Amino acid sequence: MKTISLLGLGNIGKTFIKTKNINLKNVVVRNIKKNDIIFIKRLLIKKVLISKNIKYAKSKIYIETIGGEKVISIIKKIPNNMKIITANKNMLALYNDIRGISKKKKLFIEPSVGGGMPIINIVQKLKIKFEKIITIINGTTNYILTCIFKNINYKKTCELAIKKGLSEKNIDFDLKGTDIVYKLNILINIVYGLKIKNKEIFREILKIPKKTIIRLLKKNSFVIKYLAKIKKKKRIIAASIYPIIIKENSCYNIKYENNFIHMFSKKYGNIFLKAKGAGKFSTVSSILSDIENKNNVIFKKKKKNIIQIE
Ligand SMILES: NC(=O)c1ccc[n+]([C@@H]2O[C@H](COP(=O)([O-])OP(=O)(O)OC[C@H]3O[C@@H](n4cnc5c(N)ncnc54)[C@H](OP(=O)(O)O)[C@@H]3O)[C@@H](O)[C@H]2O)c1
């Protein structure tokens, strides 16, 4: 069994570390905290490294659960050809360097997009340039919208999302659509082989509707969802994020922290996937599937015409 180094001991790291039957060689932290040491010792893990000493980790697989774009400097120190699994959409969507890194090291990114849906693996294997993709790809906003349509007030809903470990530390990252922009950016690269800028994705910020509006919509069997769409026509790609009113009985009315992705292809037919899209357990399950995965991703730099829609 290949040796594993775990980078970061936060929400995801602490959940991953409890997985049975993994060959964890060491844990890489920013600084040694007393509580973390007690936690690690209880799990019988002997070696803890500080991240500036990552070159001594010497594992075959590195699981990055630190987050944030600055982690790129740590990733660069991992020897070439090693397997790196990351949940870090910020780093993947923000850094031009990521293309070079993905050519030198074996990058696996399933945990970064779509929670428990094995979306990266599927689109990589199918190699279909779907004409249209419609998705709810942010579990936090879907959780919030579901709760407020169940008459739970907004403040309480946000507290619940944070307590359940669904939202980022800064909930605006979800509500303003930034998380979705990053995930679409990554998807567009993997599905269409295109490098786009985050600002090329049209984004309408989600505004929490007033109680009177919610009441009116519910009375008429409608709900609000925060959808993302990618369209491809010949050389043109259009990507957008927007809140939308849909019928309660629509197949897009998925609830709580679930995500879905609906991919359309005239030639190959349509694919619909649904799974939990936020939270530590769905992220850890994607990490575990990437440990077994053999198809690493290579980011592309090709540019095409990108337009905004709607
Ligand atoms: N939470 C989720 O449900 C979820 C879902 C999907 C994807 N993700 C992604 O998973 C990643 C981790 O998320 P998280 O919720 O586990 O974050 P988190 O709770 O903030 O954990 C991050 C951990 O990394 C440590 N760290 C920071 N800088 C470090 C460094 N230089 N070297 C070593 N360790 C360092 C932090 O230590 P300190 O305590 O010292 O700061 C903290 O323990 C992020 O990329 C996030 O976007 C999370």
Ligand as a Chemical Component Dictionary entry (heavy atoms), coordinates in Angstrom:
data_LIG
# 
_chem_comp.id                   LIG 
_chem_comp.type                 NON-POLYMER 
_chem_comp.pdbx_formal_charge   0 
_chem_comp.three_letter_code    LIG 
# 
loop_
_chem_comp_atom.comp_id 
_chem_comp_atom.atom_id 
_chem_comp_atom.alt_atom_id 
_chem_comp_atom.type_symbol 
_chem_comp_atom.charge 
_chem_comp_atom.model_Cartn_x 
_chem_comp_atom.model_Cartn_y 
_chem_comp_atom.model_Cartn_z 
_chem_comp_atom.pdbx_ordinal 
LIG N1  N1  N 0  -15.012 21.886 4.726  1  
LIG C1  C1  C 0  -15.643 21.413 3.667  2  
LIG O1  O1  O 0  -16.786 20.948 3.736  3  
LIG C2  C2  C 0  -14.957 21.398 2.319  4  
LIG C3  C3  C 0  -15.628 20.867 1.208  5  
LIG C4  C4  C 0  -14.971 20.812 -0.030 6  
LIG C5  C5  C 0  -13.689 21.293 -0.148 7  
LIG N2  N2  N 1  -13.067 21.834 0.955  8  
LIG C6  C6  C 0  -11.696 22.336 0.787  9  
LIG O2  O2  O 0  -10.833 21.563 1.618  10 
LIG C7  C7  C 0  -9.744  22.358 2.051  11 
LIG C8  C8  C 0  -9.659  22.315 3.569  12 
LIG O3  O3  O 0  -10.868 22.770 4.128  13 
LIG P1  P1  P 0  -11.113 22.723 5.702  14 
LIG O4  O4  O 0  -12.569 23.041 5.887  15 
LIG O5  O5  O -1 -10.566 21.467 6.289  16 
LIG O6  O6  O 0  -10.223 23.973 6.181  17 
LIG P2  P2  P 0  -9.697  24.310 7.660  18 
LIG O7  O7  O 0  -10.609 23.717 8.658  19 
LIG O8  O8  O 0  -9.435  25.760 7.669  20 
LIG O9  O9  O 0  -8.314  23.522 7.754  21 
LIG C9  C9  C 0  -7.127  23.943 7.178  22 
LIG C10 C10 C 0  -5.984  23.445 8.016  23 
LIG O10 O10 O 0  -4.757  23.713 7.349  24 
LIG C11 C11 C 0  -3.833  24.223 8.319  25 
LIG N3  N3  N 0  -2.802  25.039 7.671  26 
LIG C12 C12 C 0  -2.849  26.340 7.300  27 
LIG N4  N4  N 0  -1.680  26.710 6.741  28 
LIG C13 C13 C 0  -0.884  25.632 6.798  29 
LIG C14 C14 C 0  0.439   25.369 6.391  30 
LIG N5  N5  N 0  1.202   26.316 5.831  31 
LIG N6  N6  N 0  0.963   24.141 6.598  32 
LIG C15 C15 C 0  0.235   23.162 7.167  33 
LIG N7  N7  N 0  -1.042  23.333 7.590  34 
LIG C16 C16 C 0  -1.593  24.555 7.396  35 
LIG C17 C17 C 0  -4.687  25.031 9.274  36 
LIG O11 O11 O 0  -3.963  25.178 10.464 37 
LIG P3  P3  P 0  -4.203  26.394 11.455 38 
LIG O12 O12 O 0  -5.251  25.870 12.386 39 
LIG O13 O13 O 0  -2.869  26.583 12.072 40 
LIG O14 O14 O 0  -4.667  27.573 10.657 41 
LIG C18 C18 C 0  -5.903  24.124 9.394  42 
LIG O15 O15 O 0  -5.701  23.143 10.380 43 
LIG C19 C19 C 0  -10.013 23.755 1.466  44 
LIG O16 O16 O 0  -9.319  23.861 0.237  45 
LIG C20 C20 C 0  -11.514 23.773 1.222  46 
LIG O17 O17 O 0  -11.897 24.670 0.186  47 
LIG C21 C21 C 0  -13.664 21.885 2.181  48 
# 
loop_
_chem_comp_bond.comp_id 
_chem_comp_bond.atom_id_1 
_chem_comp_bond.atom_id_2 
_chem_comp_bond.value_order 
_chem_comp_bond.pdbx_ordinal 
LIG N1  C1  SING 1  
LIG C1  O1  DOUB 2  
LIG C1  C2  SING 3  
LIG C2  C3  SING 4  
LIG C2  C21 DOUB 5  
LIG C3  C4  DOUB 6  
LIG C4  C5  SING 7  
LIG C5  N2  DOUB 8  
LIG N2  C6  SING 9  
LIG N2  C21 SING 10 
LIG C6  O2  SING 11 
LIG C6  C20 SING 12 
LIG O2  C7  SING 13 
LIG C7  C8  SING 14 
LIG C7  C19 SING 15 
LIG C8  O3  SING 16 
LIG O3  P1  SING 17 
LIG P1  O4  DOUB 18 
LIG P1  O5  SING 19 
LIG P1  O6  SING 20 
LIG O6  P2  SING 21 
LIG P2  O7  DOUB 22 
LIG P2  O8  SING 23 
LIG P2  O9  SING 24 
LIG O9  C9  SING 25 
LIG C9  C10 SING 26 
LIG C10 O10 SING 27 
LIG C10 C18 SING 28 
LIG O10 C11 SING 29 
LIG C11 N3  SING 30 
LIG C11 C17 SING 31 
LIG N3  C12 SING 32 
LIG N3  C16 SING 33 
LIG C12 N4  DOUB 34 
LIG N4  C13 SING 35 
LIG C13 C14 SING 36 
LIG C13 C16 DOUB 37 
LIG C14 N5  SING 38 
LIG C14 N6  DOUB 39 
LIG N6  C15 SING 40 
LIG C15 N7  DOUB 41 
LIG N7  C16 SING 42 
LIG C17 O11 SING 43 
LIG C17 C18 SING 44 
LIG O11 P3  SING 45 
LIG P3  O12 DOUB 46 
LIG P3  O13 SING 47 
LIG P3  O14 SING 48 
LIG C18 O15 SING 49 
LIG C19 O16 SING 50 
LIG C19 C20 SING 51 
LIG C20 O17 SING 52 
# 
